[in-house]
């Protein structure tokens, strides 16, 4: 299938991409991407910012479109969902990744720990969104390793069938009450998850970073090195679980250990959900938040 190209970030004189996923790299060779494929969690965040006021589907659609408009071509890629992301995809000035997952939680209000492959994401859907890659969030638990690997294989098979690269997001669930509750245990689980899921040959791997302050910098970099050793593809870090203030340093620590950039959501736009005027906040701050992270990781990129 031939997917129509979205506007890219390559500049004249750059070498041609060597892999389809390379369209999401910036002119410095880094992935500097923004994620706004959140659905239920974004609705909850916006509702909390409005003191519990109802948030409509139109509100979600508008938020995503406003974010895309605010960041313009500052990002090297944007991750969107098909439920509320079409208007954003149509406005995007950078290549689009389309989420192909159905996510839920086993505990009301808890973190996502259940994922299913969304069969409604087809070649036609990808074409409508001008998507140049698909993404799947996969909760990984040491007691259900084979189940996670099988699901990842199914996702990558779907990507090959459609003819798009696959972005596989491995997240450790749960952490509380397990060996992964400590920083060191979490780091070990991240490396083990990467080793398992690398068997499915994703085109880009996305995962978490161990970081809750400067004292974790060495652990974050060491963990990143170990993750890099397990993978046969480039990988990026996500920002969930790390404060917006800490994420630039966290991403830089991961890049120092071999990560190829980031696919960040909340670190770029979460403050807007607490603003009485989200669009105004996004226009004033989203691009700068993204540039702050990008500038920091470039100092660690070799």
C-alpha positions as CSV (number, residue, x, y, z in Angstrom):
1,X,0.0,0.0,0.0
2,X,1.3,3.4,-0.8
3,X,0.5,5.9,2.0
4,X,0.6,9.6,0.8
5,X,3.5,11.3,2.5
6,X,2.9,13.9,5.1
7,X,5.1,17.0,5.3
8,X,8.5,16.0,6.7
9,X,11.3,17.6,8.5
10,X,14.2,16.8,6.2
11,X,16.2,19.6,4.8
12,X,17.9,19.9,1.4
13,X,21.1,18.0,1.3
14,X,20.2,15.5,4.0
15,X,20.8,11.9,3.0
16,X,17.7,9.9,2.0
17,X,16.1,7.9,4.8
18,X,17.5,4.4,5.1
19,X,14.3,3.0,6.8
20,X,10.7,4.1,6.6
21,X,10.8,5.0,10.3
22,X,13.6,7.5,9.6
23,X,11.0,10.0,8.2
24,X,10.3,10.7,11.9
25,X,13.9,11.9,12.6
26,X,14.7,15.6,12.7
27,X,17.6,17.2,10.8
28,X,20.0,16.1,13.6
29,X,19.0,12.5,13.3
30,X,16.9,12.5,16.5
31,X,13.3,11.5,17.1
32,X,11.8,14.6,18.7
33,X,8.1,13.7,18.7
34,X,4.9,14.5,20.5
35,X,2.3,12.1,21.7
36,X,-1.3,13.1,22.1
37,X,-3.1,9.8,21.5
38,X,-4.5,9.8,25.0
39,X,-8.2,9.2,25.2
40,X,-9.8,8.4,28.6
41,X,-6.8,9.8,30.5
42,X,-7.0,13.1,28.6
43,X,-10.7,13.4,29.2
44,X,-9.9,12.8,33.0
45,X,-7.2,15.4,33.0
46,X,-9.3,18.0,31.3
47,X,-12.2,17.3,33.6
48,X,-10.0,17.7,36.7
49,X,-8.8,21.0,35.3
50,X,-12.4,22.1,35.1
51,X,-13.3,20.9,38.6
52,X,-15.1,17.9,37.3
53,X,-17.1,19.6,34.5
54,X,-18.1,17.3,31.7
55,X,-15.6,17.0,28.8
56,X,-17.2,16.3,25.4
57,X,-15.7,14.4,22.5
58,X,-15.5,17.7,20.7
59,X,-13.4,19.1,23.6
60,X,-10.9,16.2,23.1
61,X,-10.8,16.7,19.3
62,X,-10.3,20.4,19.7
63,X,-7.5,20.0,22.3
64,X,-5.5,17.7,19.9
65,X,-6.0,20.0,16.9
66,X,-5.0,23.1,19.0
67,X,-1.8,21.3,20.1
68,X,-0.8,20.3,16.6
69,X,-1.4,23.8,15.4
70,X,0.6,25.2,18.3
71,X,3.7,23.0,17.7
72,X,3.6,23.5,14.0
73,X,6.7,21.9,12.5
74,X,8.7,22.0,15.7
75,X,8.1,18.3,16.3
76,X,9.6,15.6,14.0
77,X,6.4,13.5,14.4
78,X,3.0,13.4,16.1
79,X,1.2,10.4,17.6
80,X,-2.6,10.5,17.3
81,X,-5.6,8.3,17.8
82,X,-8.4,7.7,15.4
83,X,-11.1,8.4,17.9
84,X,-10.4,12.1,18.4
85,X,-7.3,12.8,16.3
86,X,-8.5,13.3,12.7
87,X,-8.7,17.1,12.8
88,X,-5.2,17.2,14.2
89,X,-3.9,14.8,11.6
90,X,-5.4,17.0,8.9
91,X,-3.6,20.0,10.3
92,X,-0.3,18.3,11.1
93,X,2.9,19.8,9.6
94,X,4.9,16.7,10.6
95,X,4.5,13.0,9.9
96,X,1.8,11.1,11.7
97,X,1.9,7.9,13.8
98,X,-1.5,6.4,14.3
99,X,-2.3,4.4,17.5
100,X,-3.6,0.9,16.8
101,X,-4.4,-0.1,20.4
102,X,-7.5,-0.3,22.6
103,X,-6.5,0.5,26.2
104,X,-8.1,-0.1,29.5
105,X,-7.4,-0.6,33.2
106,X,-8.2,-3.5,35.4
107,X,-8.7,-1.1,38.3
108,X,-11.1,1.9,38.0
109,X,-9.0,5.0,37.7
110,X,-5.8,3.0,37.6
111,X,-3.0,2.9,35.1
112,X,-3.5,1.3,31.7
113,X,-2.6,-2.4,32.0
114,X,-4.8,-4.1,29.4
115,X,-4.3,-3.6,25.6
116,X,-6.0,-5.1,22.6
117,X,-5.1,-4.7,18.9
118,X,-7.6,-2.4,17.3
119,X,-9.0,-4.2,14.3
120,X,-10.7,-1.1,13.0
121,X,-7.2,0.4,12.1
122,X,-6.9,-0.6,8.5
123,X,-5.0,0.5,5.5
124,X,-7.8,2.8,4.6
125,X,-7.7,4.3,8.1
126,X,-4.0,4.9,7.9
127,X,-4.5,6.6,4.5
128,X,-7.2,8.8,5.9
129,X,-4.9,10.0,8.7
130,X,-1.9,10.2,6.3
131,X,-0.2,7.9,8.9
132,X,3.4,6.8,8.2
133,X,3.6,4.4,11.1
134,X,1.4,2.6,13.6
135,X,1.9,2.4,17.4
136,X,0.9,-0.2,20.0
137,X,1.1,0.2,23.7
138,X,1.9,-3.1,25.4
139,X,1.8,-3.6,29.2
140,X,4.5,-6.0,30.1
141,X,4.5,-8.1,33.3
142,X,7.2,-10.7,34.1
143,X,4.5,-13.3,34.9
144,X,2.9,-12.9,31.4
145,X,5.9,-12.6,29.2
146,X,4.8,-15.0,26.5
147,X,1.4,-13.3,26.3
148,X,3.1,-9.9,25.7
149,X,5.4,-11.3,23.1
150,X,2.5,-13.0,21.2
151,X,0.5,-9.7,21.2
152,X,3.5,-7.8,20.0
153,X,4.0,-10.3,17.1
154,X,0.3,-9.8,16.2
155,X,0.8,-6.0,16.1
156,X,3.9,-6.2,13.9
157,X,2.2,-8.7,11.6
158,X,-0.6,-6.1,11.2
159,X,2.0,-3.4,10.4
160,X,3.6,-5.6,7.7
161,X,0.2,-6.4,6.3
162,X,-0.7,-2.7,6.0
163,X,2.8,-1.8,4.8
164,X,3.8,0.6,7.6
165,X,6.5,0.6,10.2
166,X,5.5,-0.3,13.8
167,X,6.3,1.6,16.9
168,X,6.0,-0.8,19.9
169,X,5.6,0.8,23.3
170,X,6.7,-1.5,26.1
171,X,5.6,-0.3,29.6
172,X,6.1,-2.3,32.9
173,X,2.8,-3.0,34.7
174,X,2.3,-3.1,37.5
175,X,5.1,-1.6,39.5
176,X,3.5,-1.3,42.9
177,X,3.8,-4.4,45.1
178,X,6.4,-6.0,42.7
179,X,10.2,-6.1,42.4
180,X,9.8,-3.2,39.9
181,X,8.6,-0.9,42.7
182,X,12.2,0.1,43.5
183,X,14.1,2.2,41.0
184,X,16.7,-0.5,40.5
185,X,13.9,-3.2,40.1
186,X,12.1,-0.9,37.6
187,X,15.3,-0.5,35.6
188,X,15.8,-4.3,35.5
189,X,12.2,-4.8,34.4
190,X,12.6,-2.3,31.6
191,X,15.7,-4.1,30.3
192,X,13.9,-7.5,30.5
193,X,10.9,-6.1,28.7
194,X,13.1,-4.7,25.9
195,X,14.8,-8.1,25.5
196,X,11.5,-9.9,25.2
197,X,9.9,-7.5,22.8
198,X,12.9,-7.1,20.6
199,X,12.1,-10.6,19.4
200,X,9.2,-9.2,17.4
201,X,11.4,-6.8,15.4
202,X,9.7,-3.5,15.9
203,X,10.9,-0.6,13.7
204,X,11.0,1.7,16.7
205,X,10.8,0.9,20.4
206,X,9.3,3.2,22.9
207,X,9.7,2.8,26.7
208,X,9.9,4.5,30.1
209,X,12.9,6.0,31.8
210,X,14.0,5.7,35.4
211,X,14.1,9.3,36.6
212,X,12.6,11.2,39.6
213,X,15.4,13.6,40.0
214,X,19.1,14.3,39.4
215,X,20.1,11.5,41.7
216,X,18.8,9.1,39.0
217,X,20.8,10.4,36.1
218,X,23.5,7.7,36.3
219,X,20.9,4.9,36.7
220,X,18.9,6.3,33.8
221,X,21.9,6.3,31.5
222,X,23.1,2.9,32.6
223,X,19.6,1.4,32.1
224,X,19.5,3.1,28.6
225,X,22.8,1.4,27.7
226,X,21.4,-2.0,28.7
227,X,18.2,-1.4,26.8
228,X,20.2,-0.4,23.7
229,X,22.1,-3.6,23.9
230,X,18.9,-5.6,23.8
231,X,17.4,-3.9,20.7
232,X,18.0,-4.2,17.0
233,X,16.1,-1.0,16.2
234,X,16.3,2.6,17.4
235,X,14.3,3.5,20.6
236,X,12.8,6.5,22.3
237,X,11.6,7.4,25.8
238,X,8.1,8.6,26.8
239,X,7.4,11.3,29.4
240,X,4.6,9.7,31.4
241,X,5.8,9.1,35.0
242,X,8.3,11.9,34.9
243,X,7.6,15.5,35.8
244,X,7.6,18.1,33.1
245,X,10.5,19.9,34.9
246,X,12.6,16.7,35.1
247,X,11.9,15.2,31.6
248,X,14.4,17.2,29.6
249,X,17.2,15.9,31.9
250,X,15.7,12.4,31.9
251,X,15.5,12.3,28.1
252,X,19.1,13.5,27.9
253,X,20.3,10.8,30.3
254,X,18.6,8.2,28.1
255,X,20.0,9.6,24.9
256,X,23.5,9.5,26.6
257,X,22.9,5.7,27.0
258,X,21.8,5.2,23.4
259,X,18.2,6.3,23.0
260,X,17.5,8.1,19.7
261,X,15.2,10.7,21.2
262,X,11.8,10.9,22.7
263,X,8.0,10.6,22.0
264,X,6.7,12.9,24.8
265,X,3.2,13.7,25.7
266,X,2.5,15.2,29.1
267,X,5.8,16.9,29.4
268,X,4.8,19.1,26.4
269,X,1.1,19.8,27.0
270,X,-0.2,18.6,30.4
271,X,-0.1,22.0,32.0
272,X,-2.7,23.1,29.4
273,X,-5.2,20.7,30.8
274,X,-5.2,22.7,34.1
275,X,-5.5,26.0,32.4
276,X,-9.0,27.7,32.1
277,X,-8.0,28.4,28.5
278,X,-6.1,25.4,27.1
279,X,-5.7,26.8,23.6
280,X,-4.1,29.9,25.0
281,X,-1.7,27.9,27.1
282,X,-0.8,25.7,24.1
283,X,-0.1,28.6,21.8
284,X,2.1,30.3,24.4
285,X,4.0,27.3,25.8
286,X,3.7,24.0,23.9
287,X,6.3,24.7,21.2
288,X,8.7,26.1,23.8
289,X,8.3,23.1,26.1
290,X,9.1,20.8,23.1
291,X,12.1,22.9,22.1
292,X,13.5,22.8,25.7
293,X,13.4,19.0,25.6
294,X,14.9,18.9,22.1
295,X,17.7,21.3,23.0
296,X,18.6,19.2,26.0
297,X,18.8,15.9,24.2
298,X,20.9,17.3,21.4
299,X,23.6,18.0,24.0
300,X,23.7,14.3,24.8
301,X,23.5,13.1,21.2
302,X,26.7,11.8,19.7
